[in-house]
């Protein structure tokens, strides 16, 4: 609607292109221009209100919602027992023999 009013004012020679820019882009001198146009009787009260509004009601396209992962709360394992004997967490071996592989000996070592 604001565009139609500014277009009419430009065609009739009541405003210049700089004034139209001020009206359409809400620059600081917009109120001064609208006041002069209203005092001269060029625009009506209804047109004055439309020109003084900050923005026309523009509908912006909605961005699609990004799907989110469903909430899965932490559920602890209440059956866990660290002292369970069925599966030991470590093993202990002992031997009176030194632990060596035959291929890891140095060539100059004494045989045992």
C-alpha positions, 0 to 999 in steps of 0.5 A: 500500500505504501508503494502505491501512495509513493508511486502516485505522489511521484507521478503527480510530481509532489515528491522527488526520487530522494523523497520517495527513497526516504519514505520507502526506506524509513529514513530520518527525514520521512516525518518531515516529508509526510508532515509537509504533504499532509499540511498541503492537503496532498495526502489524506489522514489514512495515507499519512498513517500508512506512510508513517508506519515503520514497515508494511506487513510483510510475510516472511517465508518460514524456514523448515524445522530441523528434526531433533533427536528424541530425548533418551534419558540416561538409564543406569544398569542396576544389575552391575556388580563389580564384585561378581566372580563369574567374569574376573576383570583381570587374571594373575599368573605366577611361575618360577620360570623367567618370562622370555621368548626364545627369539628375544634373547641377545645372541651373546646371552648365556644359555640357562 
